[in-house]
Amino acid sequence: MRLCVRLDGGMPRRWHLRLLERLARRPGLSVCVDARPGPGVLPVNAALLFGLEALLRRLPRDGPSAPLTPAERDALPPEGQDPPDLILDLCGDAEAGTGTPVWRLRYDGAGGEASLLASLLAGRTPVVTLSDGEHILASGRVGTEARGVMLTAFEDALVRTMSLILASLGGAGPRLVDGSTFAREVPASAWSALDLGARAARLGSRMVARRLLDLCTRAPHWRIGWRRLTGPDVIDLRAHPEGGWRTLADDGRRYYADPFPVAHAGGTMLFVEEYGYAHDKGLISAVPLGPDGPIGTPVPVLEAAHHLSYPFVFEVDGTHWMVPESGTTGTVDLYRATAFPGGWVKEATLLSGLSASDPTLLRQDGRWWLFASVRDDGERDGPFAAWGSYSDALHLWSAPDFRGPWTPHPANPVLIDVASARSGGRIVARGGALFRPVQDCRDGYGSALGLARIERLDAEGYRQHVETILRPGPSFPGTGLHSLNRSADFEFIDGAGRVPRRLRP
């Protein structure tokens, strides 16, 4: 197939070059470029805002939005002599009606990078769509962990736009959780030079205020809520329990998060991430629960040179296993307990070469599935490995055994949605259906917790529908909710807040 990529030759960027390189590696695909200057370019003062953010926040300027060098521009493949079979329009001005199909890229219903930045400046979660003029072919809600930093948010969105394009041209574009598509035909807001100038002027004062607050408090400080189960759980209630939650106490020098309970010796053993501020990394700790709740405080059971979190613990044939998050290593690793709840030894590496968050396993119909949100689409060593959201792209793998070998789903990423891609606990069977706790990160990482019903899970596709969203409130105050898990006797949740900094360690 002959593919012509229509991009704005007035400001070709590094993400364009990276997209072209990855497309050129596709078997049976030849790529050319229409690089005439196009509409929808960013205003001049957008570069001033990006430059100020990079200076004050010490951000690199060689990311996806960086302009190409003259040599890189010269290396772009020229426009072909023969008519293409498909035009991929990235800037919104490709002519229709020429007999060649056109796929148009839009942000909130408008073409061009200017519409993306306008959506971010308006505080929206951008909806990216690819359409053929009649139908939306693929779409996603792109996200970032730095909503208030326009440069980072803009570049994260560009990286995930590339993910959507590559998945769509692979024949399996990501779909919305309800089985349709993300169709938001909201024209992107325009702005004036004064708007961006005022934003830049406010940036310095906001950073000073934020720095003063950070000097006095720690945030986010995660807390685990627990309750004894005497009736319906949260998935049945679709709400916080009337009796609220009790908090697993900490000393303020560390926090506990990611509660994963497992049955043991007729009771419950709770595994958590323990994050010590003095060491600036997480480890895995455990605490037993008696009839009245936790017995003592969590005790470290697994520590590594790198950060560990999200201790997905499970039992098979009398042996306990754990798949914790270790995204900074670029691997997903399997551990086996030799002296439960401790004595964990690394048994195998299940996946490698990618930054995977919150890996979650499910055994269904005799096959194992692994869910994880992936930052870099398996291109960990590529030039954009440090960009892209950790929370908006869901990937799946399957295997005949939890030890592997794991096969990636052909439609990866099966979902692009910052509101429901990232896992938030074990997948639970209820009434003949599977419910997946998910993190809703539209208002920031771990800001809310969704309950998604899985409607399709097979080798050809995946679909889910978020039926309930839980937020912090009187039952569990704070600034966010993060995960949900239960055992036979207890239920656990966690969320974030702020705590005063202690003067002494």
SEBADO-321481 format. One line per field, with one value per residue (C-alpha): residue in three letters; chain; residue number from 1; x, y, z. Coordinates in Angstrom, 1 decimal, decimal comma. Example, Ala and Ser with C-alpha at 12.3 -4.5 7.8 and 13.67 -1.06 7.14 Angstrom:
<fibas>
residuo <- ALA;SER
cadena <- A;A
num <- 1;2
east <- 12,3;13,7
north <- -4,5;-1,1
up <- 7,8;7,1
</fibas>
This chain:
<fibas>
residuo <- MET;ARG;LEU;CYS;VAL;ARG;LEU;ASP;GLY;GLY;MET;PRO;ARG;ARG;TRP;HIS;LEU;ARG;LEU;LEU;GLU;ARG;LEU;ALA;ARG;ARG;PRO;GLY;LEU;SER;VAL;CYS;VAL;ASP;ALA;ARG;PRO;GLY;PRO;GLY;VAL;LEU;PRO;VAL;ASN;ALA;ALA;LEU;LEU;PHE;GLY;LEU;GLU;ALA;LEU;LEU;ARG;ARG;LEU;PRO;ARG;ASP;GLY;PRO;SER;ALA;PRO;LEU;THR;PRO;ALA;GLU;ARG;ASP;ALA;LEU;PRO;PRO;GLU;GLY;GLN;ASP;PRO;PRO;ASP;LEU;ILE;LEU;ASP;LEU;CYS;GLY;ASP;ALA;GLU;ALA;GLY;THR;GLY;THR;PRO;VAL;TRP;ARG;LEU;ARG;TYR;ASP;GLY;ALA;GLY;GLY;GLU;ALA;SER;LEU;LEU;ALA;SER;LEU;LEU;ALA;GLY;ARG;THR;PRO;VAL;VAL;THR;LEU;SER;ASP;GLY;GLU;HIS;ILE;LEU;ALA;SER;GLY;ARG;VAL;GLY;THR;GLU;ALA;ARG;GLY;VAL;MET;LEU;THR;ALA;PHE;GLU;ASP;ALA;LEU;VAL;ARG;THR;MET;SER;LEU;ILE;LEU;ALA;SER;LEU;GLY;GLY;ALA;GLY;PRO;ARG;LEU;VAL;ASP;GLY;SER;THR;PHE;ALA;ARG;GLU;VAL;PRO;ALA;SER;ALA;TRP;SER;ALA;LEU;ASP;LEU;GLY;ALA;ARG;ALA;ALA;ARG;LEU;GLY;SER;ARG;MET;VAL;ALA;ARG;ARG;LEU;LEU;ASP;LEU;CYS;THR;ARG;ALA;PRO;HIS;TRP;ARG;ILE;GLY;TRP;ARG;ARG;LEU;THR;GLY;PRO;ASP;VAL;ILE;ASP;LEU;ARG;ALA;HIS;PRO;GLU;GLY;GLY;TRP;ARG;THR;LEU;ALA;ASP;ASP;GLY;ARG;ARG;TYR;TYR;ALA;ASP;PRO;PHE;PRO;VAL;ALA;HIS;ALA;GLY;GLY;THR;MET;LEU;PHE;VAL;GLU;GLU;TYR;GLY;TYR;ALA;HIS;ASP;LYS;GLY;LEU;ILE;SER;ALA;VAL;PRO;LEU;GLY;PRO;ASP;GLY;PRO;ILE;GLY;THR;PRO;VAL;PRO;VAL;LEU;GLU;ALA;ALA;HIS;HIS;LEU;SER;TYR;PRO;PHE;VAL;PHE;GLU;VAL;ASP;GLY;THR;HIS;TRP;MET;VAL;PRO;GLU;SER;GLY;THR;THR;GLY;THR;VAL;ASP;LEU;TYR;ARG;ALA;THR;ALA;PHE;PRO;GLY;GLY;TRP;VAL;LYS;GLU;ALA;THR;LEU;LEU;SER;GLY;LEU;SER;ALA;SER;ASP;PRO;THR;LEU;LEU;ARG;GLN;ASP;GLY;ARG;TRP;TRP;LEU;PHE;ALA;SER;VAL;ARG;ASP;ASP;GLY;GLU;ARG;ASP;GLY;PRO;PHE;ALA;ALA;TRP;GLY;SER;TYR;SER;ASP;ALA;LEU;HIS;LEU;TRP;SER;ALA;PRO;ASP;PHE;ARG;GLY;PRO;TRP;THR;PRO;HIS;PRO;ALA;ASN;PRO;VAL;LEU;ILE;ASP;VAL;ALA;SER;ALA;ARG;SER;GLY;GLY;ARG;ILE;VAL;ALA;ARG;GLY;GLY;ALA;LEU;PHE;ARG;PRO;VAL;GLN;ASP;CYS;ARG;ASP;GLY;TYR;GLY;SER;ALA;LEU;GLY;LEU;ALA;ARG;ILE;GLU;ARG;LEU;ASP;ALA;GLU;GLY;TYR;ARG;GLN;HIS;VAL;GLU;THR;ILE;LEU;ARG;PRO;GLY;PRO;SER;PHE;PRO;GLY;THR;GLY;LEU;HIS;SER;LEU;ASN;ARG;SER;ALA;ASP;PHE;GLU;PHE;ILE;ASP;GLY;ALA;GLY;ARG;VAL;PRO;ARG;ARG;LEU;ARG;PRO
cadena <- A;A;A;A;A;A;A;A;A;A;A;A;A;A;A;A;A;A;A;A;A;A;A;A;A;A;A;A;A;A;A;A;A;A;A;A;A;A;A;A;A;A;A;A;A;A;A;A;A;A;A;A;A;A;A;A;A;A;A;A;A;A;A;A;A;A;A;A;A;A;A;A;A;A;A;A;A;A;A;A;A;A;A;A;A;A;A;A;A;A;A;A;A;A;A;A;A;A;A;A;A;A;A;A;A;A;A;A;A;A;A;A;A;A;A;A;A;A;A;A;A;A;A;A;A;A;A;A;A;A;A;A;A;A;A;A;A;A;A;A;A;A;A;A;A;A;A;A;A;A;A;A;A;A;A;A;A;A;A;A;A;A;A;A;A;A;A;A;A;A;A;A;A;A;A;A;A;A;A;A;A;A;A;A;A;A;A;A;A;A;A;A;A;A;A;A;A;A;A;A;A;A;A;A;A;A;A;A;A;A;A;A;A;A;A;A;A;A;A;A;A;A;A;A;A;A;A;A;A;A;A;A;A;A;A;A;A;A;A;A;A;A;A;A;A;A;A;A;A;A;A;A;A;A;A;A;A;A;A;A;A;A;A;A;A;A;A;A;A;A;A;A;A;A;A;A;A;A;A;A;A;A;A;A;A;A;A;A;A;A;A;A;A;A;A;A;A;A;A;A;A;A;A;A;A;A;A;A;A;A;A;A;A;A;A;A;A;A;A;A;A;A;A;A;A;A;A;A;A;A;A;A;A;A;A;A;A;A;A;A;A;A;A;A;A;A;A;A;A;A;A;A;A;A;A;A;A;A;A;A;A;A;A;A;A;A;A;A;A;A;A;A;A;A;A;A;A;A;A;A;A;A;A;A;A;A;A;A;A;A;A;A;A;A;A;A;A;A;A;A;A;A;A;A;A;A;A;A;A;A;A;A;A;A;A;A;A;A;A;A;A;A;A;A;A;A;A;A;A;A;A;A;A;A;A;A;A;A;A;A;A;A;A;A;A;A;A;A;A;A;A;A;A;A;A;A;A;A;A;A;A;A;A;A;A;A;A;A;A;A;A;A;A;A;A;A;A;A;A;A;A;A;A;A;A;A;A;A;A;A;A;A;A;A;A;A;A;A;A;A;A;A;A;A;A
num <- 1;2;3;4;5;6;7;8;9;10;11;12;13;14;15;16;17;18;19;20;21;22;23;24;25;26;27;28;29;30;31;32;33;34;35;36;37;38;39;40;41;42;43;44;45;46;47;48;49;50;51;52;53;54;55;56;57;58;59;60;61;62;63;64;65;66;67;68;69;70;71;72;73;74;75;76;77;78;79;80;81;82;83;84;85;86;87;88;89;90;91;92;93;94;95;96;97;98;99;100;101;102;103;104;105;106;107;108;109;110;111;112;113;114;115;116;117;118;119;120;121;122;123;124;125;126;127;128;129;130;131;132;133;134;135;136;137;138;139;140;141;142;143;144;145;146;147;148;149;150;151;152;153;154;155;156;157;158;159;160;161;162;163;164;165;166;167;168;169;170;171;172;173;174;175;176;177;178;179;180;181;182;183;184;185;186;187;188;189;190;191;192;193;194;195;196;197;198;199;200;201;202;203;204;205;206;207;208;209;210;211;212;213;214;215;216;217;218;219;220;221;222;223;224;225;226;227;228;229;230;231;232;233;234;235;236;237;238;239;240;241;242;243;244;245;246;247;248;249;250;251;252;253;254;255;256;257;258;259;260;261;262;263;264;265;266;267;268;269;270;271;272;273;274;275;276;277;278;279;280;281;282;283;284;285;286;287;288;289;290;291;292;293;294;295;296;297;298;299;300;301;302;303;304;305;306;307;308;309;310;311;312;313;314;315;316;317;318;319;320;321;322;323;324;325;326;327;328;329;330;331;332;333;334;335;336;337;338;339;340;341;342;343;344;345;346;347;348;349;350;351;352;353;354;355;356;357;358;359;360;361;362;363;364;365;366;367;368;369;370;371;372;373;374;375;376;377;378;379;380;381;382;383;384;385;386;387;388;389;390;391;392;393;394;395;396;397;398;399;400;401;402;403;404;405;406;407;408;409;410;411;412;413;414;415;416;417;418;419;420;421;422;423;424;425;426;427;428;429;430;431;432;433;434;435;436;437;438;439;440;441;442;443;444;445;446;447;448;449;450;451;452;453;454;455;456;457;458;459;460;461;462;463;464;465;466;467;468;469;470;471;472;473;474;475;476;477;478;479;480;481;482;483;484;485;486;487;488;489;490;491;492;493;494;495;496;497;498;499;500;501;502;503;504;505
east <- 0,0;1,2;0,6;1,0;1,4;0,2;2,0;2,8;6,1;6,2;7,0;7,8;8,5;10,3;7,2;6,5;9,9;9,5;6,0;7,4;10,3;7,9;5,5;8,4;9,2;5,8;5,9;4,1;3,8;5,6;5,5;5,8;5,3;3,3;5,2;3,8;3,1;-0,3;-2,9;-3,4;0,1;0,8;1,0;4,5;3,9;3,2;6,9;7,6;5,3;7,0;10,4;9,5;8,1;11,3;13,5;11,6;10,9;14,2;12,5;14,4;13,6;14,5;11,2;8,4;7,5;11,0;11,4;13,4;16,9;17,6;19,3;16,3;13,9;16,0;15,8;12,0;10,7;9,5;6,0;5,6;5,0;2,2;-1,2;-1,3;-3,7;-4,4;-3,7;-3,1;-3,9;-2,2;-3,0;-6,5;-6,3;-6,0;-8,4;-11,2;-13,0;-9,9;-10,7;-8,0;-9,3;-8,3;-7,9;-8,1;-6,6;-8,6;-8,4;-11,8;-13,2;-10,7;-7,5;-4,0;-1,7;-3,3;-6,5;-4,7;-3,0;-6,3;-8,0;-5,2;-5,3;-9,1;-8,6;-10,2;-9,0;-8,4;-10,2;-8,1;-10,0;-9,1;-12,0;-12,6;-15,1;-18,1;-17,0;-14,7;-12,2;-10,4;-10,3;-8,9;-8,8;-5,2;-3,7;-0,7;0,6;1,4;-1,8;-0,6;2,5;1,6;4,8;4,7;1,0;1,3;4,2;2,5;-0,5;1,6;3,2;-0,2;-1,5;1,3;0,2;-3,4;-2,2;0,0;-2,6;-5,2;-3,0;-2,4;-6,1;-7,3;-7,8;-8,6;-12,2;-14,2;-15,2;-18,9;-18,1;-18,5;-15,9;-14,8;-16,7;-16,4;-17,2;-16,4;-14,5;-11,2;-11,2;-9,2;-6,9;-5,1;-1,6;-2,7;-4,1;-0,8;1,2;-1,0;-0,6;3,2;3,1;1,2;3,5;6,3;4,0;2,2;5,5;6,6;3,3;3,6;7,2;6,2;3,4;5,7;8,2;5,5;3,7;4,1;1,8;0,5;0,5;-1,4;-3,6;-5,2;-8,8;-10,1;-13,4;-14,7;-17,2;-20,6;-22,7;-22,4;-19,0;-18,3;-18,8;-22,3;-23,0;-21,6;-20,8;-18,8;-20,2;-22,4;-20,1;-17,1;-13,5;-11,0;-7,4;-4,3;-2,1;1,3;4,0;4,1;7,6;6,2;2,9;1,1;-0,7;-1,8;-3,5;-3,6;-5,1;-4,7;-6,2;-3,7;-4,1;-7,8;-7,3;-6,1;-2,5;-2,4;0,4;1,1;3,5;5,5;7,0;9,7;10,3;13,9;14,8;12,5;11,4;8,9;9,2;6,6;5,4;2,8;0,6;-1,7;-5,3;-7,3;-11,0;-10,6;-8,3;-4,5;-2,3;0,7;2,2;3,3;6,7;9,0;9,0;10,5;12,9;15,0;17,4;14,6;11,1;8,4;4,7;1,3;2,0;-0,3;-0,2;-2,0;-1,9;-1,7;-1,6;-0,5;2,3;2,1;3,3;3,7;3,9;4,8;5,1;8,8;8,4;11,7;13,5;11,7;10,5;7,5;8,9;7,4;8,4;7,7;7,4;9,7;8,7;5,3;4,7;8,4;11,2;10,4;12,7;12,6;11,3;11,1;10,8;7,4;7,8;10,8;11,7;8,7;7,5;4,4;2,3;0,1;0,3;-2,8;-3,4;-6,7;-7,3;-10,3;-11,5;-8,3;-6,1;-4,2;-4,4;-2,1;-3,4;-1,0;-0,8;2,3;4,0;6,2;4,4;7,4;9,8;11,6;15,0;13,5;13,9;10,6;10,9;10,8;7,5;3,9;1,4;1,8;-2,0;-3,8;-2,8;-4,0;-2,1;-3,0;-1,0;-2,2;-0,5;-1,3;0,3;1,1;4,8;4,4;5,3;3,2;1,8;0,9;-2,6;-2,6;-4,8;-2,4;-3,0;-6,6;-7,7;-6,5;-8,4;-6,9;-10,2;-10,1;-7,0;-4,9;-5,7;-6,9;-7,0;-8,0;-10,6;-13,6;-16,3;-19,8;-23,1;-21,6;-19,7;-16,1;-15,6;-12,3;-11,4;-9,8;-8,1;-9,8;-6,9;-8,6;-8,2;-4,7;-3,1;-5,4;-8,1;-11,0;-11,8;-14,0;-15,7;-15,6;-17,6;-15,6;-17,8;-15,3;-12,0;-10,6;-7,7;-9,4;-10,6;-11,3;-14,2;-15,2;-17,8;-17,3;-20,5;-19,6;-17,1;-16,2;-14,6;-13,2;-15,8;-17,1;-16,6;-13,0;-11,7;-8,7;-7,7;-8,2;-8,9;-6,6;-7,4;-9,9;-9,5;-11,1;-10,6;-13,3;-13,5;-12,2;-12,3;-9,6;-9,3;-6,7;-6,5;-4,3;-4,0;-1,4;0,4;2,8;6,5;8,3;11,4;13,4;13,6
north <- 0,0;3,5;5,9;9,7;11,5;15,1;17,1;20,8;21,5;24,9;23,2;19,5;18,0;15,1;13,1;13,3;11,9;9,1;8,2;8,1;5,8;3,4;3,3;2,7;-0,5;-1,9;-4,7;-3,9;-0,2;2,5;6,0;9,5;12,9;16,0;18,6;21,9;24,5;23,9;25,5;25,0;25,9;27,1;30,8;32,2;32,9;29,2;28,6;31,3;29,6;26,2;27,8;29,3;26,1;24,2;26,8;26,9;23,2;22,0;20,1;18,9;20,6;17,7;15,8;15,0;18,7;19,8;21,1;19,0;20,1;21,1;17,8;15,9;17,9;17,0;13,3;13,2;11,0;13,1;13,1;10,1;10,3;7,7;8,4;7,1;4,5;6,4;10,0;10,4;14,0;15,3;19,0;19,2;20,5;17,4;17,6;15,1;13,9;13,1;9,4;8,7;7,9;10,5;9,7;13,0;13,5;15,7;17,0;17,7;17,9;20,3;19,6;20,8;21,0;24,3;22,6;20,2;23,0;24,9;21,9;21,5;25,2;25,0;22,3;19,5;16,0;15,9;13,4;12,3;10,9;9,4;9,6;9,0;11,8;9,6;7,4;7,7;4,9;5,1;7,4;7,9;10,2;11,1;12,0;13,1;13,0;16,8;18,5;21,9;21,8;22,6;21,5;18,0;17,6;18,6;16,2;13,3;13,8;13,7;10,4;8,8;10,3;8,3;5,2;5,6;6,1;3,1;0,8;2,0;1,4;-2,1;-2,8;-2,5;1,0;1,5;1,7;3,4;1,5;1,4;-0,2;2,9;5,6;8,8;11,3;14,8;17,3;20,3;23,0;23,8;27,2;29,9;32,1;35,4;36,4;38,0;34,6;32,8;35,8;36,0;32,3;32,6;35,5;33,5;30,5;31,9;32,9;29,5;27,7;29,8;29,1;25,4;25,2;26,8;24,3;21,4;22,6;22,4;19,2;16,0;15,1;12,9;11,0;7,8;6,2;2,7;2,4;-0,9;-2,4;-5,7;-7,2;-7,9;-7,4;-6,2;-5,0;-1,9;-3,6;-4,6;-1,3;0,8;3,3;3,8;1,8;3,7;2,9;4,4;3,2;2,9;4,0;1,9;4,1;5,3;7,5;10,3;9,3;6,8;6,0;2,8;2,2;-0,5;-2,9;-6,5;-9,0;-12,8;-15,6;-17,4;-19,8;-19,1;-15,3;-12,5;-11,3;-7,8;-6,8;-3,1;-0,7;1,0;4,2;5,7;9,4;9,1;6,6;8,0;4,6;1,9;-1,6;-4,3;-4,9;-7,2;-7,2;-9,9;-9,1;-10,6;-10,4;-6,7;-5,6;-5,2;-6,8;-4,5;-2,5;-3,6;-5,4;-5,3;-8,6;-7,6;-4,9;-4,2;-1,6;-0,1;1,1;-1,6;-1,1;-2,7;-6,1;-8,3;-11,5;-14,7;-18,4;-21,4;-25,0;-24,0;-21,6;-17,9;-15,7;-12,0;-9,7;-6,2;-3,1;-2,4;-0,1;1,7;-1,6;-2,0;-5,5;-7,3;-9,9;-12,9;-13,7;-16,8;-17,0;-19,5;-18,4;-16,7;-13,9;-13,3;-15,2;-13,9;-14,9;-13,9;-16,7;-15,3;-12,1;-12,2;-9,1;-6,8;-3,7;-1,6;0,6;-1,2;0,1;-1,9;-5,4;-7,3;-11,0;-12,8;-16,5;-16,9;-20,0;-21,9;-19,0;-16,3;-12,6;-9,8;-6,2;-3,3;0,4;1,0;4,3;3,7;1,1;-1,2;1,4;1,8;2,4;4,8;8,6;9,2;6,6;9,4;10,9;9,7;9,1;6,1;5,8;6,2;3,1;-0,4;-3,3;-7,0;-10,2;-13,9;-17,1;-20,8;-20,5;-17,5;-18,2;-17,6;-17,4;-14,2;-13,2;-9,5;-8,8;-8,0;-4,9;-3,3;-0,8;-2,2;1,0;4,6;6,3;8,2;7,7;3,9;2,3;1,9;-1,0;-0,4;-3,8;-7,4;-8,2;-9,7;-12,1;-11,1;-12,3;-13,9;-10,8;-9,5;-6,2;-4,4;-1,6;1,2;4,5;7,6;10,0;12,8;15,2;13,8;10,5;8,4;11,1;8,7;5,0;3,4;0,0;-1,3;-4,2;-6,3;-6,9;-8,6;-10,3;-12,6;-12,9;-10,5;-7,7;-6,1;-3,9;-2,6;-0,2;2,0;1,7;3,5;6,2;6,6;9,8;10,8;12,3;12,1;8,3;8,6;12,2;13,2;14,2;10,9;7,2;4,7;1,0;-1,5;-5,1;-7,5;-10,8;-13,1;-11,0;-7,5;-4,8;-2,3;1,0;3,7;7,4;10,5;13,6;15,8;15,5;17,9;17,3;16,2;18,3;15,2;11,8
up <- 0,0;-0,8;2,0;1,8;5,1;4,9;7,6;8,1;6,4;8,0;11,3;11,0;14,4;15,8;16,4;12,7;11,9;14,4;13,0;9,5;10,6;12,3;9,3;6,9;8,8;8,1;5,5;2,3;3,1;1,2;2,6;1,1;2,5;1,5;3,5;2,2;4,9;6,4;8,7;12,4;13,4;16,9;17,6;18,1;21,8;22,4;21,9;24,5;27,0;26,3;26,7;30,0;31,3;30,2;31,9;35,2;35,4;33,9;31,1;28,0;24,7;22,4;22,8;20,4;19,8;18,9;15,3;12,9;12,0;8,4;7,8;9,2;7,0;4,0;5,0;4,9;2,1;-0,9;-2,3;-4,6;-8,3;-8,3;-6,7;-3,1;-1,9;1,3;2,6;6,3;7,0;10,1;9,6;8,3;4,7;2,5;-0,4;-0,5;-3,6;-5,6;-5,5;-2,8;0,7;3,3;7,0;9,0;12,4;14,7;18,3;19,8;16,3;14,8;12,8;13,5;16,6;17,5;18,4;20,6;22,6;22,8;24,3;26,9;27,7;28,2;30,8;28,7;28,2;24,4;22,3;19,4;16,4;13,0;10,5;6,8;6,5;7,2;10,1;13,1;12,5;15,9;18,8;22,3;25,3;25,7;29,1;31,0;34,6;34,3;33,5;34,6;32,4;28,8;27,3;28,9;28,3;24,7;24,1;25,9;23,7;20,5;21,6;22,2;18,9;17,3;19,1;17,9;14,3;14,3;15,9;13,4;10,4;11,8;11,3;14,9;16,1;19,8;20,7;23,4;26,5;25,4;22,1;20,0;19,7;21,5;19,3;20,7;18,0;20,2;18,3;20,0;21,7;20,1;22,1;21,8;22,4;25,6;26,9;26,5;27,7;30,9;31,4;31,2;33,6;36,2;35,8;38,0;40,9;40,8;41,0;44,0;45,8;45,0;46,2;49,5;49,9;49,1;51,7;54,4;53,3;51,5;48,6;47,4;50,7;50,0;52,7;52,8;53,9;55,2;56,5;57,7;55,2;56,7;53,6;50,0;48,8;46,7;43,4;44,5;46,2;43,4;46,1;49,3;52,2;54,6;57,5;55,7;56,0;58,7;57,9;58,1;60,3;59,2;60,9;58,3;57,3;54,8;53,2;52,3;49,0;46,6;49,1;47,9;50,3;50,0;52,0;54,4;57,3;57,6;57,6;55,5;54,7;53,3;50,9;50,3;48,7;51,4;50,2;52,5;51,9;53,2;50,5;47,8;46,5;47,2;48,6;49,3;52,9;54,5;57,6;58,9;59,7;62,6;63,4;64,4;61,6;61,1;63,6;64,1;61,2;57,8;57,7;54,6;52,7;49,2;48,4;45,3;44,1;42,1;43,0;43,6;44,0;43,1;44,7;42,7;44,8;43,9;44,9;42,6;43,8;47,3;46,2;46,4;43,5;43,0;40,0;41,3;39,3;38,4;35,4;35,9;35,0;31,7;32,8;34,3;36,7;38,5;42,1;44,2;48,0;49,7;53,3;53,0;53,5;52,9;51,2;47,7;44,9;41,3;39,2;35,7;33,6;31,9;29,7;28,9;26,9;28,0;30,8;32,2;35,0;37,4;35,8;36,6;35,8;35,1;34,5;32,1;30,2;30,8;29,6;31,4;30,5;31,6;31,7;31,9;30,9;28,8;28,4;25,4;23,2;23,5;22,2;25,5;23,8;21,2;21,3;23,1;25,9;28,4;27,1;27,0;29,8;32,1;32,4;29,0;26,9;27,8;26,5;26,8;26,6;26,9;27,8;28,5;31,9;34,2;33,8;30,0;27,2;26,9;23,5;22,9;21,7;18,0;18,7;21,2;22,5;22,9;24,5;24,7;27,5;30,4;32,2;32,2;30,8;34,0;36,3;39,9;41,4;40,8;38,2;39,9;38,6;39,6;38,3;35,3;34,4;34,9;36,6;36,3;38,8;36,7;37,5;36,2;35,7;33,8;36,7;37,7;38,5;40,7;41,0;40,8;40,7;38,0;37,9;34,3;33,0;30,6;27,5;25,3;25,9;23,2;20,7;18,3;20,5;23,8;25,0;28,4;29,8;32,9;34,9;38,1;39,1;42,8;44,1;47,5;49,9;53,4;53,6;52,5;52,3;50,2;46,8;44,9;44,8;43,4;43,9;45,2;46,4;48,8;50,6;52,0;55,2;54,4;51,7;50,9;49,1;48,9;48,1;48,4;50,5;52,1;55,4;57,2;56,8;59,8;60,8;61,7;60,1
</fibas>
